[in-house]
Every structure is written in C-alpha cells, then in structure tokens.
Amino acid sequence: MKVGLSTWSLLHSDIYTAVGEIGDAGFDYIELWGEVPHAYHGWVDKKRLKDTLSTYNFTMTMHAPFTDLNPATPFEPVKGAVTKTLRDFVNFASDLGATRVTFHPGSVHSGVLVPQSVKDVVILLRQLVKESDGRLVINIENQARGHSHYEFPVGSDAESIVTILSNTEDTSYTLDTGHAHANGIEPLKLYQRLRERTTEVHLSDNDGRNDDHLIPGRGTANLQDLLQQVEQTDMLVCLELNPHRYSADEVIKAATDFKSRVLP
C-alpha cells in the first residue's frame, strides 16, 4: 500500500506550491486535481508544472475534471464537447507522466435515464481507453447519491460500477470511501465486490450523510477494516481532505500522521 495526498486538499495554494508542499512532506505518491485552478490543460504552465514534479520521485495519478462536464448527459451536442474535453485531458495527463486518471461517470435528472446513461458512459470510457493508447490507465469512481429528486448519479451503487467495468476493457476502479459511506455502503463490502478491478482508494471520512471529506477517524466510516485488507497490496491510497474545512498545515499534519500510523 502506498499513501498519497490529492492537491485538491491544498486547493487554496496554486498547483506548483501544492506539489511542493506534498513532496517536501515526504510523500512519494500524489494525485493532481484536474480542475481549474489546479492541473487543467490551458490553465497551467505545463513546463513549469513538469519541472516542479520532476523535483520529486512521485507516483502520480490525476483526477479528471467534472465541473460542467457530465459524461452521462443525454444531449448529443453536449456529449461531443464532454468527450473532446476529456480526451484532451487524457493526453495532458499522459504528457505530465500520470500513471492513471480517475473519472466521475456523471449524473442525469431522472431515474428513467440511468440505464441509457450507463451505456453512454461505457462508450465514453472505451473512447478514453483508445485515446490513452496504453500510456496510462483509465479509472472509474463510485459517486455519492444525489440529495434531490432531480439528481441521479451514475455509479452510486456496486451494480452499475460492475456493469460499466465489465463492458470496458483495460479500465480499473477507484473506490471512494466517502461516497460509499454517505450512500450507506460499508467501504470494505464495496471493495470485496470489486476487488479484482480496484487499483486506487480515495480516502476520507464523513458522518454517513454528507460527503464532507473529513480526516480519517473524524467521522463514522469503518475505514480500518478496509485498510487492513489492502495494507499488504500495492493499492494506491489517496487522502482527499476538505480544503474548505482544514488549513494547509492541518492537511499536511493529518496526512503525515495518518501515513506514519498505517505504514511501517
């Protein structure tokens, strides 16, 4: 098991500073947050970011953007724009040296649309795998359920994730513990169902109702059983801690303390 930290946890720092803080804290695994104002192509100075990353011996993954990008959309013109943006992001991630990119499968406004949207997400993932051309791995992440009668996230249960993964070759699974717990699903049970395809864990805690991205141990999720299952594997475990709740110093301290507790 390798423990790392997402630059989203340091969102109020620019991406170059966030990378430096994570590297200087002794982490050799980092997830770049692929949203503006962090690691989004066209927004950052790619050469400067590559130079900053090269200072450290990171295993690097990336989280694809999802703001205003909905892979599950039923609207054809929007599908085209989303597909192009995410294909461009795959190439950007490859240029930076990422080993894998995690994508959200999106949501629709009616439960009636979910089966077709699952098929649409499968089509998109196949396109992203083709675009990656073996340079990196495409991961899909479970999502938290919506709190509205007009929001139906795709991939908020094990069945839809299994359907997506079983229909897309050369893809893997990112287990988000916060999303699972907020859905009333024990993270360990989700892992046991999808063990063979799970390569990354996005780790945070919450109170079982909202995806608050708390420091592990400060919510009610049973994370210890999951960690015991993956500690002897090559799993990537990425802490995603709420930058709107915790200061940069609190994030670094919590992540460092967590790493020292779970790794020999």
C-alpha positions in Angstrom: 0.0 0.0 0.0 1.2 3.5 -0.9 -0.3 6.5 0.8 -0.5 9.9 -1.0 -2.4 13.2 -1.0 -4.5 15.0 -3.5 -3.6 18.6 -4.4 -7.3 19.3 -4.0 -6.7 19.1 -0.3 -4.5 22.2 -0.8 -6.8 24.0 -3.2 -6.1 27.4 -1.8 -2.5 27.1 -2.9 -1.6 27.2 -6.5 -0.7 23.9 -8.1 3.1 24.4 -8.1 3.0 25.3 -4.3 0.7 22.3 -3.6 3.0 19.9 -5.4 6.0 21.3 -3.4 4.3 21.0 -0.1 3.2 17.4 -0.7 6.7 16.5 -1.9 8.5 18.3 0.9 6.3 16.5 3.4 7.8 13.2 2.3 5.0 11.8 0.1 6.1 9.8 -2.9 2.5 9.5 -4.3 0.4 12.5 -5.4 -2.9 13.0 -7.1 -3.2 16.1 -9.3 -6.6 17.7 -9.2 -7.6 18.2 -12.8 -9.8 21.2 -12.3 -9.2 25.0 -12.6 -7.3 26.4 -10.8 -5.1 23.3 -10.5 -3.9 20.9 -13.1 -6.1 21.7 -16.1 -4.6 22.0 -19.6 -4.7 25.5 -20.9 -4.8 26.9 -17.4 -1.4 25.9 -16.0 2.1 26.4 -17.4 2.8 22.8 -18.3 6.6 23.1 -18.4 6.7 24.7 -15.0 4.4 22.0 -13.6 6.5 19.2 -15.1 9.7 20.9 -13.7 8.1 21.1 -10.3 7.0 17.5 -10.4 10.5 16.3 -11.6 12.0 17.6 -8.3 10.3 14.6 -6.6 10.1 10.9 -7.3 6.4 10.7 -7.4 4.0 8.0 -8.4 1.4 10.3 -9.9 -2.3 9.9 -10.7 -4.8 12.6 -11.7 -8.4 13.3 -11.1 -10.2 14.3 -14.3 -12.4 17.5 -14.3 -16.1 17.1 -13.7 -17.4 20.6 -13.2 -19.8 21.3 -16.1 -18.6 18.0 -17.7 -21.3 15.3 -17.5 -20.4 12.0 -19.2 -24.0 10.8 -18.6 -25.7 13.6 -20.4 -28.4 12.6 -22.8 -27.9 15.6 -25.1 -25.8 14.8 -28.2 -24.1 18.2 -28.7 -23.0 18.2 -25.1 -21.7 14.6 -25.4 -19.4 15.7 -28.1 -18.0 18.6 -26.1 -17.5 16.4 -23.0 -15.8 13.7 -25.0 -13.4 16.1 -26.6 -12.5 17.8 -23.3 -11.9 14.5 -21.5 -9.9 13.1 -24.4 -7.7 16.2 -24.4 -7.3 15.8 -20.6 -6.1 12.2 -21.1 -3.3 13.4 -23.4 -2.5 16.2 -21.0 -2.2 13.7 -18.1 0.0 11.4 -20.2 2.3 14.3 -21.1 2.7 15.1 -17.3 3.6 11.5 -16.6 0.4 10.3 -14.8 0.0 6.5 -14.4 -3.8 6.6 -14.3 -6.7 9.1 -14.4 -9.9 8.8 -12.4 -13.2 9.9 -13.9 -16.7 10.5 -12.5 -19.4 8.9 -14.5 -21.8 11.8 -14.2 -25.5 12.1 -13.4 -28.9 12.5 -15.0 -32.1 14.3 -13.9 -34.4 11.2 -14.0 -34.0 7.6 -12.9 -35.6 6.6 -16.2 -32.4 7.8 -18.0 -30.0 5.8 -15.9 -29.8 2.6 -18.0 -29.1 4.5 -21.2 -26.6 6.8 -19.4 -24.7 3.7 -18.1 -24.4 2.6 -21.8 -23.2 6.1 -22.8 -20.6 6.1 -20.0 -19.3 2.8 -21.3 -19.0 4.2 -24.8 -17.1 7.2 -23.5 -14.7 5.1 -21.4 -13.9 3.0 -24.4 -13.0 6.1 -26.3 -10.8 7.3 -23.4 -9.0 3.9 -23.3 -8.4 4.2 -27.0 -7.1 7.7 -26.6 -4.8 6.7 -23.8 -3.2 4.1 -26.1 -1.7 2.2 -23.2 0.2 5.2 -21.9 -2.0 5.3 -18.7 -4.9 3.6 -17.1 -8.5 4.9 -17.1 -10.3 4.5 -13.7 -14.0 5.0 -12.9 -15.1 6.1 -9.5 -18.2 5.4 -7.4 -20.3 8.5 -6.8 -22.3 9.8 -3.9 -26.1 9.6 -4.3 -27.9 12.8 -5.0 -30.0 14.6 -2.4 -32.5 15.8 -4.9 -35.4 14.2 -6.8 -33.7 15.6 -9.9 -30.2 14.1 -9.5 -29.4 10.5 -10.2 -25.6 10.0 -10.2 -24.4 7.0 -12.3 -22.2 4.6 -10.4 -23.6 5.3 -7.0 -24.1 1.5 -6.3 -22.0 -1.5 -6.9 -24.2 -2.9 -9.6 -23.7 0.0 -12.0 -20.0 0.1 -11.4 -19.8 -3.7 -12.1 -21.8 -3.2 -15.3 -19.5 -0.3 -16.5 -16.3 -2.2 -15.7 -17.5 -5.5 -17.2 -18.2 -3.7 -20.5 -14.9 -1.8 -20.7 -11.6 -3.5 -21.2 -8.4 -2.1 -19.7 -10.2 0.0 -17.1 -9.9 0.0 -13.3 -11.8 1.1 -10.3 -11.2 3.9 -7.8 -13.1 3.2 -4.5 -14.1 6.5 -2.8 -14.8 5.7 0.8 -16.6 9.0 1.5 -19.0 8.4 -1.4 -19.7 4.9 -0.3 -20.3 5.8 3.4 -22.6 8.7 2.5 -24.6 6.1 0.5 -24.9 3.8 3.5 -22.4 1.3 2.0 -19.5 0.0 4.0 -16.3 0.6 2.0 -15.0 -2.8 2.8 -18.0 -4.5 1.3 -17.7 -2.4 -1.9 -14.0 -3.3 -2.1 -14.8 -7.0 -1.7 -17.3 -6.9 -4.5 -14.9 -5.1 -6.8 -11.5 -6.3 -5.5 -10.2 -7.6 -8.8 -10.6 -4.2 -10.5 -9.7 -1.9 -7.6 -6.4 -0.1 -8.0 -6.9 3.1 -6.1 -8.7 4.3 -3.0 -9.8 7.9 -2.4 -9.9 8.1 1.4 -11.9 10.4 3.5 -14.5 10.2 6.3 -17.9 11.7 7.0 -21.0 11.4 9.2 -22.8 8.9 6.9 -25.0 11.6 5.4 -22.8 14.1 3.5 -19.6 13.7 1.6 -17.6 16.0 3.9 -14.1 14.8 3.2 -13.1 14.6 6.9 -9.8 13.4 8.2 -10.0 9.6 8.7 -11.3 8.9 12.2 -13.3 12.1 12.5 -16.4 10.6 11.0 -18.3 7.3 11.4 -17.0 5.3 8.4 -15.4 1.9 9.2 -12.1 2.5 7.4 -9.9 0.3 9.4 -11.2 -3.0 8.1 -10.7 -1.8 4.5 -7.1 -0.6 5.3 -6.3 -4.0 6.8 -7.4 -5.7 3.6 -5.3 -3.5 1.4 -2.2 -2.8 3.5 -0.2 -5.8 2.1 -1.2 -5.0 -1.5 0.2 -2.4 -4.0 -3.0 -0.3 -3.6 -2.7 3.5 -4.0 -4.5 5.2 -1.1 -5.0 8.9 -1.7 -6.2 11.2 1.0 -8.7 13.8 -0.2 -9.3 16.2 2.7 -11.6 19.2 2.6 -9.7 22.4 1.9 -12.7 24.4 2.9 -12.6 22.9 6.4 -8.9 22.4 7.0 -5.9 24.7 6.6 -2.9 23.6 4.5 -1.0 23.0 7.7 -3.8 20.9 9.2 -4.0 18.8 5.9 -0.2 18.1 5.8 -0.1 17.2 9.5 -3.2 14.9 9.3 -1.8 13.2 6.2 1.6 12.8 7.6 0.2 11.4 10.9 -2.0 9.0 9.0 0.8 7.8 6.8 3.1 7.2 9.9 0.3 5.2 11.6 -0.6 2.8 8.7 2.8 2.3 7.1 5.7 0.5 8.8 
